[in-house]
Amino acid sequence: MTNQDIEIGRRLMLITHRTGRYTEYDEAEMFLQGGGRWVQLRMKQGLDPVMADRIAALCRTYGAVFCIDDDVSLALSCSASAVHLGKNDMPVGQAKERADAAHVGAFMIGATANSFEDIREAAHQGASYIGLGPFRFTQTKQKLSPVLGVEGYKHILMQCATEGIGLPVYAIGGITEKDVPALMATGIAGIAVSGAIVQSDDPIGKTRMFLDSIASSLPE
């Protein structure tokens, strides 16, 4: 892959969601084969350290970002690239203190947001990036916050620009490849997906479709 391919690949995040057909490892492998370069391990019934280690090794092989959902200790122990924290998880500032104390290198801390106020607080605490959503209703997420739609992203990204907050923002929540051009035009850094890829008949091909849509939506 070229550097440009890797950069585009990291604009698409896969959030694992086990199905009757695929394990989290299967999903990560197909996503990486399709060119995606950011995998977030989420397991609704509890994170499995063995699965985390396996996917961490797979991501290292592909030079991809590997992120653990919610669990800072597991993320640090399996040498993940990042941890992603929900609004009810450990505060970003506390996670940053733990990462600093562990003397890890470039460890990223992502934060979930549903509003500009959420982003401002996460930025204040030292977040590395934001997962902003949901874009629309999705069945792969419990306790869904109010949906934002394209106009919601536009408004919040404008507020970030006015306040000088430059954190990368990734859109999440029921996104299809047809939504990508309008979402990328709002100023987001990338897209996070789950069901659209793992529930498709061809996860590798679907990953490529998302990446093509992201690439064609970037300014020349």
N, C-alpha and C positions, 0 to 999 in steps of 0.2 A: 504494500500500500504506500502511496505517496503521503507526504506530510499533510497535504490538503485533504486526502481521503480520511486520514486519522482525525483531523480537526473536525470534519463533517461528522465522522462516526461518533465523536464525543458530544455532538449536539443532540443525539438521540439516546435516551436512557430507556433501558428495559427494566421494569419492575416485575419480578417473578410472581407468578400466580399459578400454583399447581392445578393441573386439570386432570381429567380421567385419562388423557393420552400422554401427557408429558410430566416428568419431574422438573424441579427447578434447574437441575444440571442440564437436562435435555434442552430446556428453553434457553438457557444461557449459551449453550454450544451452538444452537441454530442461529441465534441472534448474532453471535460473533462471526459465524460463517457468512452471514448476510452483510457483514461490514459494520455492524454496531460496535461501539467501543466504550459503553458505559453500562454496567450491570448492577442493579440494586437487588440484593437478596432480601425478599420479604416472605416469611412463612407464617401464616395466620395462626397455626396451632403451636407456635413456638420455634425459635430458631435452632437449627441442628448444627453443632460445631463441626461435625464431620462433613456435612454438605457445604458449609462455609469454606472449609479448608480446600475441598475439591474444586469449588468454583473459583476460589482465590488463585489456585494454581493454573486453572484454565485461563483466567483473565491475564495472568502474567505471561502466559504463552503467546497471547494475542496482543500484548501491550495495551490492554484495556483497563479502564478505571473499574475497580470493584468496590462497591458500597454495601454496607450492612445497614439494615433498617432497625432503628431504635437502640440497639445494644452496643454501647461504647466499648465495654470490656471485650466482647467478642471481636469487634472490629479491630481493636488494637492487638489482640492475641493472634489473629490470623493474618496480620499484616495487610489488612484492607487499605484501600486508598482513601476511604471516606466512611463516615457514618451519617445517616439521615435521621433527623429527630422530628417527631410529630409535635403538635402543640401541647400535648399532655405528657410528653417524655421528659427526660433530663433537660434542664435549661442549657442553651448553647454555651453560655459562659462557663458552666461547670464542666461540660464536656471538653471545652478548650483547655481548661486547667488540667484535666486528667491526661489529655494528649500531650500537653507540654511537659508534664511530670514524667511521662513515659519516654520522653526524648525521641519521639518519632520524627521523621522528616516532614515532607509536604503532605500532611494529613488534613483532609477537608472535612468540614462540618456543614452539612446541609440542614436547612430549616423549612418546615412546612408553613405556608402562609395562605390566608384567605383575604387579606386586606393590606392596605398600605401601612397601617399601624403595626401589623404583624411584621412586615418587612423592616420597618424602622427599628423595632425592638431587636430583631435578629441581627441587624447590622450593628447595632450598638453593642451587642454581646460578642461580636466577632465571627458571625457566620461567614462561610465561604461562598455559598450560593443559596438560592431560594427555589423551593418547589411551590409554585403558586397555582391554586386551583380551588375547586374543580372547574374545568371549562364547561362541562355539562354533566348531567346525571350519569353515574357509573355504578354497576353492581359489584365491582371488585373492591370497593372501599366502603367500610362501615362508618356510621355516624358522619354522613356527608355534610360539609359546610355549604352555605348558599352558593349556587352556581354563578360564574362570572360572565361567561360569554365573551366574545371578541371585544365588545365595548368596555367590559370590566377590566380586561387586560390593558386596553389603551389608556383608560383613566388612571389605573394604578402605576403604569410605567411612566406616565407623564408626571405624576406626583413624585416618583423616585427621581426623575431628572431634575425637577424643580428643587428638591432637597439635596441634590448632589450625591445620591445613593447609587453607586454603580455596580452593585452585586449582580452577577449573572442570574437571570430569572428563567426557570424552566416551567412551561405550561404542563398541566396534568389534569386528567379526568375525562374519560370517554372520548379521547381525540382520535380521529381517523386521518388517513393521509390527505383526504380532501380538505381538511381544516387547516393544514400546515401553512399554505401561502398567507392566508389572512392572519393567522397567529404570528408568524414570523414578521409580518409587516408592523406589528405592534411594538417591536423592539426587544422581544424576548431572545434569550440566547439559544434556546432549544426546546425540545419536546420530550416528555416522559410518557411512556405507553406501557400497557400491560395486556389487557384483553384483546386489543386490536391485532396484536401479534400472536400471542400464545393460543388464542382460540381460532386462529385462521387455519385454513387447510394447508397453507404453505408458509410457515413462519419465516423461512429464509427469504423467500420471494417478497413477503410482506415487509420485512426489514429493509430490503433494497428499495422498495417503493417509497417508504418513508424517507430514506436517505436521499433518494432522487428528488423528492419533493422539497426537502430542506435545502439541498444544493441549488436547486433552480430558484429558490426564494431568496437567496442571499444576494446582496448588492454586488454589481460587477466590480 
